[in-house]
Amino acid sequence: MYADELRPLLASFSSGRLPIWDVMLQRWASQPLHGFGGATSPHIVLDADMLRYISLNTTPMHPHNAPIQLLLELGVPGLLWFGAVVAIG
């Protein structure tokens, strides 16, 4: 999954964001129902392999993707709630 060969390819298509999204979705998968809590994105702990994969030395301040950030922080219920609020308008 953290193949060094994929890093340049992913970075060229996404301004470096696809690897960040991949890693953040992996972290979300460890707590999919309730997430990590609101405003916790900058404090999510990533292991050394994840940081090398996204070519950073520290966790990004946020995943640069609203649905992924909602999943990561508030879990599936938070994403569904947000979707309902947007749909109702």
C-alpha angles and dihedrals in degrees: 000000000000094000112165089218092063097051098078092042094051092044092052092056099043112027085254094302101111092068090048090051091047093052094043091051089051089054091047090052089064090062106018100155103051104012122209099295135268118309093006098119094102090051100050108123115231124191123238094261091054092049092049090049092055091040095237134120095214139028113281114249089244137348095257090235123091099210092048091047091050091050092046095048105029104019127220095319091055093050091048091048091051091048090051092050091050093046093050089046 
